[in-house]
Amino acid sequence: MTAIGDQSGRRIAIIGAGFSGSLLALHLLRRCRPEDRIYLVERNQNFGRGLAYATGNPNHLLNVRAGNMSAFPDEPDHFVRWLQNLPADQRAEIGDPNVANLGASTFVPRRVYGNYIQELLGDKIWREGQSHNLFLLTDEAVALHRDSDGLSLELAVGRRYPIDHAVLAVGNFPPTASTPGYFGDPWNPACLDGLAPDAPVLILGTGLTFIDTVLSLLDRGHTGKIYALSRRGLLPRVHAAVPAPWKYEAPPSGRNLVKLLRQVRTIARIAEKTGAGRRAAIDGLRPHTQRLWQEMSLPERARFLRHLRPWWDVHRHRAAPQVMARIEAAIAAGQIEIIKGRIGETTRLDETSVVHVNLRGDSGRRELVVDRVIDCSGPRSDATRLDQKLIQQLLASGQVRPDPLRLGLDVDPAGNVIDRQGHVTPDLHAIGPITKGTFWEIIAVPDLRIACAALAERLL
Ligand SMILES: Cc1cc2nc3c(=O)[nH]c(=O)nc-3n(C[C@H](O)[C@H](O)[C@H](O)COP(=O)(O)OP(=O)(O)OC[C@H]3O[C@@H](n4cnc5c(N)ncnc54)[C@H](O)[C@@H]3O)c2cc1C
């Protein structure tokens, strides 16, 4: 193995260049000295996009309005201004070349957002000349080592980089492996390859990933039946045509889940009466959510996950109105059928799968014959059940441990990783969805951008 890197300046490795890793790099570049080195490591070629913004489908829209998607918390209209300054041909890509219509309430294609992050990175490196600070490493990080020389990062090719800090910005854990007829990774375009347009398909899950998959099917002219299975059959709610901001007069407390639920329900009723709509009760919680989660005891958090999470997910993670209209039309036409239940045993025959579904409550069983099962039930979060090299190495060496609810990795409220013995590791940090156990509301841009700015400030 080769040891690379000089000893002057601070050396920070960011593992993962999706939104979180890329934005953290940008914030570090704003603050670093000429001799500092930031290694941004990404196993894909697509720096700046991550899973969410790599989609090539222009109908996969952001589920957050443009006005809330600025990369910088201190410049809230940064993204909207960027959109409005796009050349006409790129504005046309968004579907509405009229610049006056590209405002804060627009839901733009996710790939356009990926262009935005990539452009920000490119500007810092090429236009502002910070290529001597930022090193883009296209490879998989496979291990972090600690020895008498300190911390070092190992890449799959075998190179080692001595570093002072490492940040895990690896996004959601990878999905389950596919088997014949079963596609564990709904983001892999291959899951629709070769599918006959009239073939029946079963989608596991009825959340936003189910919606993306249905859009991809409809866009390629799919006419076959689409079954969608989830425990409660709940679909994401739709965003209001015009958002109605809401502020909780009495700041809610997370110490008692039942009281909190009662308070939210009361606010929802009031908001409904005033015309703001029930969604306002959830939106108004946003500035409080991380605190509420941290105020909850562990058993209360577990209760929330067991009983309330499905409701929370559909109210909190909503779809753009134009997206939901297509889904509702396909349901009304009978092409999509939502089934409440759990998947039972599945038998793969030559070209089809026979899937037994245990229907919710006492409704018995049902047999579905489908060409494909596509798993859109959400990312895995139990670190101990993954086959990802880096996470396994970190677990095995005791440098990280899963959080108590198995939502990701255990970190303290500053984002420092907690090791197997329960000690805070001051040179190992995590950001993004894997820190859900500590923050809960930490998967979307409005929260991640704050976390990135704060971590950059602490690191430099
Ligand atoms: C389909 C989808 C749509 C979404 N839409 C929105 C939206 O509209 N608005 C919003 O605010 N949020 C949205 N989100 C939430 C989204 O999670 C965040 O906005 C954000 O993209 C998360 O970024 P991340 O960098 O933490 O994770 P990711 O984007 O997943 O990036 C992690 C990166 O780390 C890399 N990586 C992982 N392990 C290694 C390793 N060992 N070595 C090297 N590289 C590695 C991966 O290849 C990946 O590129 C969406 C999420 C998904 C999945």
The ligand as a Tripos MOL2 file, in Angstrom:
@<TRIPOS>MOLECULE
LIG
   53    58     1     0     0
SMALL
NO_CHARGES

@<TRIPOS>ATOM
      1 C1        -35.0560    9.3060   -4.3560 C.3       1 LIG1
      2 C2        -34.8610   10.3770   -3.3610 C.ar      1 LIG1
      3 C3        -35.4140   11.6230   -3.5780 C.ar      1 LIG1
      4 C4        -35.2140   12.6430   -2.6660 C.ar      1 LIG1
      5 N1        -35.7610   13.8610   -2.9040 N.ar      1 LIG1
      6 C5        -35.5020   14.8740   -2.0620 C.ar      1 LIG1
      7 C6        -36.0100   16.1900   -2.3030 C.ar      1 LIG1
      8 O1        -36.7130   16.4220   -3.2580 O.2       1 LIG1
      9 N2        -35.6930   17.1740   -1.4310 N.ar      1 LIG1
     10 C7        -34.9350   16.9260   -0.3310 C.ar      1 LIG1
     11 O2        -34.6780   17.8600    0.4320 O.2       1 LIG1
     12 N3        -34.4640   15.6890   -0.0650 N.ar      1 LIG1
     13 C8        -34.7370   14.6830   -0.8980 C.ar      1 LIG1
     14 N4        -34.2480   13.4310   -0.6190 N.ar      1 LIG1
     15 C9        -33.4910   13.2130    0.5980 C.3       1 LIG1
     16 C10       -32.0060   13.0460    0.2900 C.3       1 LIG1
     17 O3        -31.6130   11.9700    1.1040 O.3       1 LIG1
     18 C11       -31.1690   14.2420    0.6370 C.3       1 LIG1
     19 O4        -31.6610   15.3880   -0.0220 O.3       1 LIG1
     20 C12       -29.7000   14.1060    0.2300 C.3       1 LIG1
     21 O5        -29.5980   13.8510   -1.1260 O.3       1 LIG1
     22 C13       -28.9350   13.0890    1.0320 C.3       1 LIG1
     23 O6        -27.6100   13.2460    0.6460 O.3       1 LIG1
     24 P1        -26.4220   12.3880    1.2480 P.3       1 LIG1
     25 O7        -25.2140   12.9800    0.6690 O.co2     1 LIG1
     26 O8        -26.5160   12.3620    2.7290 O.co2     1 LIG1
     27 O9        -26.6680   10.9180    0.7380 O.3       1 LIG1
     28 P2        -26.5330   10.3660   -0.7930 P.3       1 LIG1
     29 O10       -27.0980   11.3460   -1.7340 O.co2     1 LIG1
     30 O11       -27.0870    9.0100   -0.8110 O.co2     1 LIG1
     31 O12       -24.9770   10.3350   -1.0420 O.3       1 LIG1
     32 C14       -24.1250    9.4150   -0.4490 C.3       1 LIG1
     33 C15       -22.9820    9.1670   -1.4060 C.3       1 LIG1
     34 O13       -21.9870    8.4150   -0.7440 O.3       1 LIG1
     35 C16       -21.4150    7.5080   -1.6650 C.3       1 LIG1
     36 N5        -20.7830    6.4460   -0.8750 N.ar      1 LIG1
     37 C17       -21.3750    5.6270    0.0210 C.ar      1 LIG1
     38 N6        -20.4650    4.8130    0.5870 N.ar      1 LIG1
     39 C18       -19.2790    5.1100    0.0240 C.ar      1 LIG1
     40 C19       -17.9560    4.6130    0.2080 C.ar      1 LIG1
     41 N7        -17.6720    3.6360    1.0840 N.pl3     1 LIG1
     42 N8        -16.9550    5.1490   -0.5400 N.ar      1 LIG1
     43 C20       -17.2160    6.1430   -1.4340 C.ar      1 LIG1
     44 N9        -18.4550    6.6590   -1.6370 N.ar      1 LIG1
     45 C21       -19.4630    6.1460   -0.9120 C.ar      1 LIG1
     46 C22       -22.5940    7.0620   -2.5050 C.3       1 LIG1
     47 O14       -22.1680    6.5460   -3.7480 O.3       1 LIG1
     48 C23       -23.3830    8.3600   -2.6290 C.3       1 LIG1
     49 O15       -23.0490    9.0830   -3.7950 O.3       1 LIG1
     50 C24       -34.4590   12.3940   -1.5110 C.ar      1 LIG1
     51 C25       -33.9170   11.1160   -1.2880 C.ar      1 LIG1
     52 C26       -34.0970   10.1240   -2.2110 C.ar      1 LIG1
     53 C27       -33.4950    8.7690   -1.9550 C.3       1 LIG1
@<TRIPOS>BOND
     1     1     2 1
     2     2     3 ar
     3     2    52 ar
     4     3     4 ar
     5     4     5 ar
     6     4    50 ar
     7     5     6 ar
     8     6     7 ar
     9     6    13 1
    10     7     8 2
    11     7     9 ar
    12     9    10 ar
    13    10    11 2
    14    10    12 ar
    15    12    13 ar
    16    13    14 ar
    17    14    15 1
    18    14    50 ar
    19    15    16 1
    20    16    17 1
    21    16    18 1
    22    18    19 1
    23    18    20 1
    24    20    21 1
    25    20    22 1
    26    22    23 1
    27    23    24 1
    28    24    25 2
    29    24    26 1
    30    24    27 1
    31    27    28 1
    32    28    29 2
    33    28    30 1
    34    28    31 1
    35    31    32 1
    36    32    33 1
    37    33    34 1
    38    33    48 1
    39    34    35 1
    40    35    36 1
    41    35    46 1
    42    36    37 ar
    43    36    45 ar
    44    37    38 ar
    45    38    39 ar
    46    39    40 ar
    47    39    45 ar
    48    40    41 1
    49    40    42 ar
    50    42    43 ar
    51    43    44 ar
    52    44    45 ar
    53    46    47 1
    54    46    48 1
    55    48    49 1
    56    50    51 ar
    57    51    52 ar
    58    52    53 1
@<TRIPOS>SUBSTRUCTURE
     1 LIG1         1 GROUP 0 **** ****
